[in-house]
Amino acid sequence: MRFKSDTQKLGSLGHPPYLKRLASIHDLPNELLSEIFALAASQPFDTQFWGPESSKVSLIVVDNLVPISATCRAWRTLVSETPFLWSSFFLDENWNENEGALVLQRSRDVPATLYYSGGIQETLCYFLGVLRHRLRELYILDETLEWDSVASMLSTDFPMLSACTLHLGDRADETRPSRNTYLSGSLQRLCCLRLSCPVILPSGHIPHLTNLQVDGGGPHTLSSVFALLSAAPRLEYLWLVLSVERDRDQYAGIMVRLQHLKRCSLNMEPYDDFLSGLTLPPNCLVLFKDLLDFELGLEPEELPLIPTLVAALPRHPFTQCLSRLRIVPDNVGFGSTPDPEYAYHVQLANETSTSGLHFQILRGDLSGPILQPVERGKMSRTMAEEIFSAYPSGSLVANVKELWVYKWTDWLTADVLARLPLLETLVLVLDGDPWNTKWNDDPPTTIPKALTKQPKAGQAPLCPALTNLCLIMCYDHAVQETKRFVKARKRAGHPIKRLALECVNAYALEYATNGKLAKLVNELVVSSTGDNYKYWAPHTFEEGWARGLGGWPEWPEWLEWRKLNSDIMQGLDEIEDE
């Protein structure tokens, strides 16, 4: 009875206040509600740039605030009385003057963002004047505007400006501004500056600039580029697509030190003079885009681009400890089209991938596609004689201990492997069945022929330090060939100690696990996957030493080729479907 009376007593107390009803969104503080409204009303707009950050900028669109305001009187009052919800100004051909006046009134004096994508030029000039003291971000994307007129608009001081993107047209006949004064009074707080086709580069100290992108325009001189870089000592992300003129008298003896640089993408000429006037920090990732491996029409005094570039690199600290190397066809890592055509990539990185090089190499106009063995032979010569060669300044691959090769293992000729004397680990990411009908010629061997060739008496085999071998996407023929290779290396006194195999079919798995391979190595790791697994997909092993080979560490997207190519291929697929 005591138990019953106690429960009755507890029941009479009722529910705690916080359980009486669920909290409503109306109960949220106004500060939190306004943040939710901002997210709901925001819309991405393209800036025509892609880099370390997204190419989209998020703006609060006035039209998106209308349904929120129509929900109830309280929300309507909150929206109309919250200035930062009205701080984005989107100017285009459909700009409404009445709406603009309302936005100006309700935004009061909060920091503003201005996005201009065309329309009446006087409207842009008006808002630049009205928002002058509180403009924080500026995006002008209009290829019909002339740089001279934009430069005059931006000669006014914008004391709060932290991000500026100017994407204008490239017209060779355009006159250069009479004075380089644009943005001159707005550089003190500027953190991000992106210029497309500028006829002249800004001048002045930019103490807080961390992100700089310049694409085309000019003509620019090396001294003007050096002046811009030296004015930004805290630069972290640099993207340059330029053709510059040498003016040695102006930049002789100049040394620009970018001690905070993390990512750098370069597509420019001349590389040698530019790199000789630049000091990059030890931890830096650098991409060199659109390098031609077969150059025609060079003048007698001109040097091939790749050897000139590679010879200038070893003196930089970030190239001193590059121990990982990857050779990749153009479309590894994206899409659904496994056959590359006219580009390949050579990547070098340290063990932690905090510093490294990425060469995007294009085939010449007269070259054939990569799937032709004779063309891969030409690429191997480019790698052996130009990229991996030893120059007076040093060799980029002198410390390479780990090599990944995707699909085309016959890239690894004797000349290429001879440049890698310290190689300890070789990872071959195969394309599965070599008898696939997509090859017109004999398929490349699983193990490079240069490695399987017996050395002459008294000579050590290629890559004498090679002790770790990993094969990904193995069919049964690959396992058998691996067994012959491992046995030959052991017989020659240079054994493979650790072996990892990723088998595609049951036959390969049976050959790999029947016990014969295990007797030839100290450690054997075998995994299995379906035959529909793509060779460009990420690969991982769940046990053993191969856990350290869980995949090549991905560089930031803006240093990868895959984003741009993926967009292109998606567009081609859509056209083909239509």
C-alpha positions in Angstrom: 0.0 0.0 0.0 2.9 2.3 0.7 4.1 1.8 -2.9 0.7 2.6 -4.3 0.4 5.8 -2.3 3.8 7.0 -3.3 3.1 6.5 -7.0 -0.2 8.3 -6.6 1.6 11.1 -5.0 4.1 11.4 -7.8 1.4 11.3 -10.4 -0.4 14.2 -8.8 2.7 16.4 -9.3 2.1 16.6 -13.0 4.7 16.9 -15.8 7.8 19.2 -15.5 7.3 22.6 -17.2 9.9 21.8 -20.0 7.8 18.7 -21.0 4.5 20.4 -21.3 5.0 21.2 -25.0 7.6 21.1 -27.7 9.6 24.3 -28.2 8.5 26.3 -31.3 10.7 28.0 -33.7 9.0 31.2 -32.6 10.6 30.8 -29.2 14.1 31.1 -30.6 15.9 34.3 -29.8 15.7 36.9 -32.6 19.5 36.8 -33.1 19.3 33.0 -33.9 16.1 33.4 -36.0 17.7 36.1 -38.2 20.7 33.8 -38.8 18.3 31.1 -39.9 16.6 33.6 -42.2 19.9 34.6 -43.7 20.7 31.0 -44.5 17.3 30.3 -46.0 17.4 33.5 -48.2 21.0 33.0 -49.4 21.7 32.0 -52.9 25.1 31.1 -54.5 26.5 33.3 -57.3 29.5 32.3 -59.5 32.6 34.5 -59.4 34.2 32.8 -62.5 37.2 31.8 -60.4 38.1 28.5 -58.8 40.7 28.3 -56.2 41.5 27.3 -52.6 37.9 28.3 -51.7 34.6 27.8 -53.5 34.1 29.8 -56.7 30.6 30.6 -55.4 29.7 33.6 -53.3 26.6 33.4 -51.1 24.3 36.5 -51.2 21.0 37.1 -49.4 18.4 37.7 -52.2 15.6 40.1 -51.4 13.1 38.0 -53.3 13.8 35.1 -50.9 13.0 37.2 -47.9 9.4 37.8 -49.1 8.0 34.4 -48.2 9.7 34.6 -44.8 8.2 38.0 -44.1 4.7 36.7 -45.2 4.7 34.0 -42.5 3.6 36.2 -39.6 3.7 39.7 -38.3 6.5 39.0 -35.9 8.7 37.6 -38.6 7.9 40.4 -40.9 8.9 42.9 -38.3 12.1 41.0 -37.5 13.1 40.8 -41.2 12.5 44.5 -41.8 14.4 45.5 -38.7 17.4 43.3 -39.1 19.9 45.3 -41.2 22.4 42.6 -42.1 19.6 40.7 -44.0 19.6 43.6 -46.4 23.4 43.9 -46.8 23.7 42.1 -50.2 23.3 44.2 -53.3 22.9 42.2 -56.5 23.0 44.5 -59.6 22.1 43.1 -63.0 20.1 44.1 -66.1 16.9 43.5 -64.1 17.8 45.7 -61.2 14.7 47.5 -59.7 15.4 51.1 -58.5 12.5 51.0 -56.0 13.9 47.7 -54.5 17.3 49.2 -54.4 16.1 52.2 -52.4 14.4 49.8 -49.9 17.5 47.7 -49.5 19.6 50.8 -48.9 17.2 52.1 -46.3 16.9 48.8 -44.4 20.6 47.9 -44.5 21.4 51.1 -42.6 25.2 51.2 -42.0 26.1 47.5 -41.8 29.0 46.1 -43.9 27.8 45.4 -47.4 28.5 43.1 -50.3 28.1 44.3 -53.9 27.8 41.9 -56.8 27.5 43.4 -60.3 27.0 41.1 -63.4 25.9 43.7 -66.0 23.4 46.4 -66.5 23.7 50.2 -66.4 27.2 51.3 -65.6 25.9 54.4 -63.8 24.1 52.2 -61.3 27.4 50.5 -60.4 29.1 53.9 -60.1 26.2 55.2 -57.9 26.3 52.2 -55.5 30.1 52.3 -55.2 29.8 55.9 -54.0 26.9 55.2 -51.7 28.4 52.1 -50.1 31.9 53.5 -50.1 32.5 53.5 -46.3 30.9 50.1 -45.6 31.6 48.0 -48.7 33.3 44.8 -47.5 33.1 42.6 -50.5 33.0 43.6 -54.2 32.4 41.4 -57.2 32.3 42.9 -60.7 31.7 40.3 -63.5 31.0 42.1 -66.8 33.2 41.5 -69.9 31.7 44.5 -71.6 33.3 46.9 -69.0 36.6 48.6 -69.9 39.4 48.5 -67.3 39.9 52.2 -67.7 36.4 53.1 -66.5 36.5 50.5 -63.7 39.9 51.8 -62.6 38.5 55.3 -62.3 35.5 54.0 -60.2 37.8 52.2 -57.9 40.2 55.1 -57.4 38.0 56.1 -54.4 39.0 54.8 -51.0 37.0 51.8 -49.6 38.3 51.5 -46.1 36.4 48.3 -45.2 37.1 46.3 -48.4 38.4 42.8 -47.6 37.5 40.9 -50.8 37.6 42.1 -54.4 36.9 40.1 -57.6 37.1 41.8 -61.0 36.3 39.7 -64.0 36.4 41.9 -67.1 36.9 41.2 -70.8 40.3 40.8 -72.5 40.6 43.3 -75.3 44.1 43.8 -76.8 43.3 47.2 -78.1 42.2 48.6 -74.8 44.1 51.6 -73.5 45.9 51.3 -70.2 44.8 53.6 -67.4 46.8 56.8 -67.3 47.6 56.2 -63.6 47.8 53.0 -61.6 45.5 54.3 -58.8 42.7 51.7 -58.7 42.2 50.2 -55.2 45.2 52.2 -54.1 43.3 53.5 -51.1 41.6 50.2 -50.3 44.5 47.8 -49.8 45.0 48.0 -46.1 42.2 45.5 -45.2 42.2 43.5 -48.4 42.5 39.8 -47.8 41.3 38.3 -51.2 42.1 39.8 -54.6 41.1 38.1 -57.9 41.7 39.8 -61.2 40.8 38.5 -64.7 42.4 40.1 -67.7 43.7 43.2 -65.8 45.5 45.7 -68.1 47.6 46.8 -65.2 48.4 45.4 -61.7 47.6 47.3 -58.6 50.4 49.0 -56.6 50.7 49.7 -53.0 51.3 47.8 -49.7 48.7 45.0 -49.1 49.6 43.8 -45.6 46.7 41.4 -45.0 46.4 39.8 -48.5 46.3 36.0 -48.2 44.6 35.0 -51.5 45.8 36.4 -54.9 44.6 35.3 -58.3 45.6 37.0 -61.6 44.5 35.5 -64.9 45.7 37.0 -68.2 45.6 40.6 -69.2 48.6 42.8 -69.6 51.0 43.0 -71.1 52.7 42.7 -67.7 56.4 42.8 -66.8 58.2 40.6 -64.4 59.1 43.7 -62.3 55.4 44.6 -61.9 54.6 41.0 -60.9 57.4 41.0 -58.3 56.3 44.4 -57.0 52.8 43.0 -56.4 54.0 39.9 -54.7 56.5 41.7 -52.5 53.7 44.0 -51.4 51.8 41.0 -50.0 54.1 39.5 -47.3 51.3 37.3 -45.8 50.3 35.7 -49.0 49.0 32.0 -48.6 47.3 31.2 -51.9 48.7 32.3 -55.2 47.2 31.6 -58.7 48.9 33.1 -61.7 48.1 32.6 -65.4 50.3 35.1 -67.1 52.6 35.8 -70.0 55.1 38.4 -68.8 57.8 40.4 -70.4 61.4 40.4 -69.1 62.7 43.8 -68.0 65.9 42.7 -66.3 67.1 46.2 -65.6 64.0 46.7 -63.3 64.1 43.4 -61.4 67.8 42.5 -61.3 68.8 41.4 -57.8 65.2 41.3 -56.6 64.3 38.4 -54.2 60.7 38.1 -53.2 60.2 36.0 -50.1 56.7 34.5 -49.5 57.2 32.8 -46.2 53.6 32.1 -45.6 52.7 30.6 -49.0 50.8 27.3 -48.8 49.4 26.7 -52.3 50.7 28.0 -55.6 49.4 27.4 -59.1 51.5 28.8 -62.0 50.9 28.9 -65.8 53.2 31.4 -67.1 56.4 32.3 -69.0 59.2 32.8 -68.4 59.5 30.3 -65.5 63.3 30.5 -65.0 63.5 34.3 -64.4 60.3 34.2 -62.2 61.5 31.4 -60.0 65.0 32.8 -59.7 63.5 36.0 -58.1 61.2 34.0 -55.8 61.8 32.2 -52.5 59.1 29.7 -51.5 58.8 28.2 -48.0 59.7 24.6 -47.1 56.0 23.6 -46.8 54.4 24.6 -50.1 52.4 22.8 -52.8 53.1 24.1 -56.3 51.2 23.2 -59.5 52.6 23.9 -63.0 49.8 23.8 -65.5 49.7 23.1 -69.3 53.3 22.1 -69.9 54.0 20.8 -73.4 56.2 17.8 -73.6 56.8 18.1 -77.4 57.6 21.7 -78.5 58.0 22.7 -82.1 59.2 25.9 -83.7 61.6 26.9 -81.0 64.1 29.6 -82.0 67.8 28.7 -81.6 68.2 30.9 -78.5 65.0 29.4 -76.9 65.2 26.6 -74.4 62.5 23.9 -74.0 60.1 24.8 -71.3 60.2 21.7 -69.1 64.0 21.4 -68.7 64.3 25.1 -68.0 61.6 24.9 -65.3 62.9 21.7 -63.7 66.4 23.0 -63.6 65.3 26.1 -61.6 63.4 24.2 -58.9 65.9 22.2 -56.8 67.3 25.3 -55.1 63.9 25.9 -53.5 63.5 24.4 -49.9 60.1 22.8 -50.7 61.8 20.4 -53.2 64.4 19.0 -50.9 62.6 16.1 -49.3 60.3 14.9 -52.0 60.1 11.1 -51.3 56.8 10.2 -53.0 56.2 10.1 -56.8 53.0 9.5 -58.7 52.4 9.2 -62.5 48.8 9.5 -63.5 46.7 9.6 -66.7 44.6 12.7 -67.1 41.3 11.5 -65.8 42.2 9.4 -62.8 39.9 10.3 -59.9 36.8 11.5 -61.6 34.0 10.6 -64.0 33.2 7.4 -65.9 35.6 7.6 -68.9 38.6 5.5 -68.1 40.6 6.2 -71.3 42.8 9.3 -71.1 43.9 10.9 -74.3 46.4 13.8 -74.4 47.5 14.7 -70.9 49.2 13.1 -67.9 50.4 14.3 -64.5 53.6 13.9 -62.5 53.3 14.6 -58.8 56.0 14.7 -56.2 55.4 15.2 -52.5 57.0 14.7 -49.1 55.8 12.0 -46.7 53.1 14.2 -45.2 52.1 15.9 -48.5 52.7 19.3 -46.9 55.1 20.2 -49.7 55.3 19.0 -53.3 55.1 19.6 -57.0 52.4 18.8 -59.6 53.2 18.9 -63.3 50.2 18.9 -65.6 51.8 17.8 -69.0 50.0 18.1 -72.3 50.8 16.3 -75.4 51.8 18.3 -78.5 49.4 19.0 -81.3 51.2 16.4 -83.5 51.2 13.7 -80.8 48.9 10.7 -80.6 46.8 9.6 -77.6 48.3 8.0 -74.6 46.8 4.6 -75.3 49.3 4.2 -78.2 52.5 2.5 -76.9 54.8 4.6 -79.1 53.4 7.8 -77.5 53.9 6.4 -74.0 57.5 5.8 -75.0 57.9 9.5 -75.9 56.4 10.4 -72.5 58.9 8.1 -70.7 61.8 9.9 -72.5 60.4 13.3 -71.4 60.3 12.0 -67.8 63.7 10.4 -67.9 65.6 13.1 -69.8 63.8 16.2 -68.6 61.7 15.9 -65.4 63.8 13.2 -63.5 67.2 14.2 -64.9 70.0 15.5 -62.7 70.8 19.2 -63.3 73.7 21.2 -61.9 71.2 22.5 -59.3 70.1 18.9 -58.3 67.5 16.3 -59.1 63.8 16.4 -58.1 63.7 12.7 -57.7 66.9 12.1 -55.8 65.1 11.2 -52.6 62.1 9.3 -54.0 61.4 6.1 -52.1 57.7 5.5 -53.0 56.3 5.4 -56.6 52.7 5.1 -57.7 51.9 4.4 -61.3 48.4 4.3 -62.7 47.3 2.0 -65.5 50.2 2.3 -67.9 53.0 0.4 -66.2 55.2 0.5 -69.4 55.9 4.1 -68.5 58.5 2.7 -66.3 61.4 2.1 -68.7 64.9 1.3 -67.7 65.9 5.0 -68.1 63.1 6.1 -65.8 63.8 3.6 -63.1 67.5 4.3 -63.3 66.7 7.8 -62.0 65.2 6.3 -58.9 68.1 4.5 -57.1 66.5 4.8 -53.6 63.1 3.4 -54.6 61.8 1.1 -51.8 58.1 0.9 -52.5 56.4 0.4 -55.9 52.6 0.6 -56.2 51.0 -0.4 -59.5 47.3 0.6 -59.9 46.3 -1.6 -62.9 43.4 -1.4 -65.2 42.3 -4.9 -64.6 42.0 -7.4 -67.5 44.8 -6.7 -70.1 42.9 -8.5 -72.8 40.2 -5.8 -72.8 39.3 -4.9 -76.4 39.9 -1.2 -75.8 43.6 -1.7 -76.5 44.6 -1.7 -80.1 48.1 -2.9 -79.5 49.7 -5.4 -77.1 48.7 -4.5 -73.6 51.3 -3.2 -71.1 52.8 -5.8 -68.9 51.8 -5.9 -65.3 55.4 -5.8 -64.0 57.4 -3.3 -66.0 59.7 -5.2 -68.4 62.7 -3.1 -67.3 62.3 -4.6 -63.8 61.9 -8.2 -65.0 65.0 -8.1 -67.3 67.9 -10.0 -65.8 71.0 -7.8 -65.2 74.4 -8.7 -66.6 76.8 -10.6 -64.5 78.2 -8.5 -61.7 75.6 -5.8 -62.1 72.9 -5.0 -59.6 69.3 -5.0 -60.9 67.4 -1.7 -61.3 66.0 -0.3 -58.1 68.2 -2.5 -55.8 66.5 -1.0 -52.7 63.0 -2.2 -53.8 61.6 -4.4 -51.1 57.9 -3.4 -51.0 55.5 -4.2 -53.9 51.8 -3.5 -54.1 49.5 -4.4 -57.0 46.0 -3.0 -57.2 43.3 -4.5 -59.5 44.9 -7.8 -60.1 43.6 -10.5 -62.4 45.0 -14.0 -62.2 47.6 -13.4 -64.9 49.0 -10.5 -62.9 49.3 -12.6 -59.8 51.2 -15.3 -61.8 53.5 -12.7 -63.3 54.1 -11.2 -59.9 55.1 -14.6 -58.6 57.7 -15.0 -61.3 59.1 -11.6 -60.6 59.3 -12.1 -56.8 61.0 -15.4 -57.3 63.6 -13.9 -59.7 64.4 -11.0 -57.3 64.9 -13.4 -54.5 67.2 -15.6 -56.6 69.2 -12.5 -57.5 69.8 -11.5 -53.9 67.4 -8.5 -53.9 64.2 -10.0 -52.4 60.8 -8.5 -52.2 60.0 -8.6 -48.5 56.5 -7.3 -48.4 53.8 -7.9 -51.0 50.2 -6.6 -51.2 47.7 -7.7 -53.8 44.2 -6.5 -54.5 42.5 -9.3 -56.4 39.6 -8.7 -58.9 38.3 -12.3 -59.5 38.2 -15.6 -57.7 41.0 -17.1 -59.8 43.4 -14.3 -58.8 42.4 -14.7 -55.2 43.1 -18.4 -55.4 46.5 -17.9 -56.9 47.4 -15.3 -54.3 46.3 -17.4 -51.3 47.4 -20.9 -52.2 50.6 -20.5 -50.1 53.2 -20.4 -52.8 53.6 -16.6 -52.8 53.7 -16.5 -49.0 56.8 -18.6 -49.0 58.6 -16.1 -51.2 58.1 -13.0 -49.0 58.2 -12.0 -45.4 54.7 -10.5 -45.3 51.8 -11.0 -47.7 48.6 -9.0 -47.6 45.7 -10.0 -49.9 42.4 -8.3 -50.4 39.5 -8.8 -52.8 37.1 -6.6 -54.8 34.5 -7.0 -57.5 35.4 -6.8 -61.2 33.4 -3.6 -61.6 35.7 -1.7 -59.4 37.3 1.2 -61.3 41.0 1.6 -61.3 40.8 5.3 -60.7 38.7 4.9 -57.5 40.4 5.1 -54.0 41.9 1.9 -52.8 42.6 0.8 -49.3 43.9 -2.2 -47.4 42.6 -3.0 -44.0 45.5 -4.8 -42.5 49.3 -5.3 -42.5 51.9 -2.9 -43.8 49.7 -1.8 -46.7 47.6 0.2 -44.3 50.2 2.9 -44.9 49.4 2.7 -48.6 45.7 3.6 -48.0 45.9 5.9 -51.0 47.7 8.9 -52.3 46.9 11.8 -50.0 44.6 14.1 -51.9 45.8 17.6 -52.5 43.3 20.5 -52.3 40.8 20.5 -55.1 42.2 23.6 -56.7 45.6 21.9 -57.2 43.9 18.9 -58.8 43.0 18.6 -62.4 39.9 16.6 -61.8 37.4 19.4 -60.9 37.8 21.2 -64.2 38.0 18.1 -66.3 35.0 16.6 -64.5 32.9 19.7 -65.4 34.0 19.4 -69.0 33.3 15.7 -69.3 29.9 16.1 -67.7 29.1 18.7 -70.3 30.2 16.4 -73.1 28.2 13.6 -71.7 25.1 15.8 -71.6 25.6 16.8 -75.2 26.1 13.1 -76.2 22.9 12.1 -74.4 20.9 14.8 -76.3 
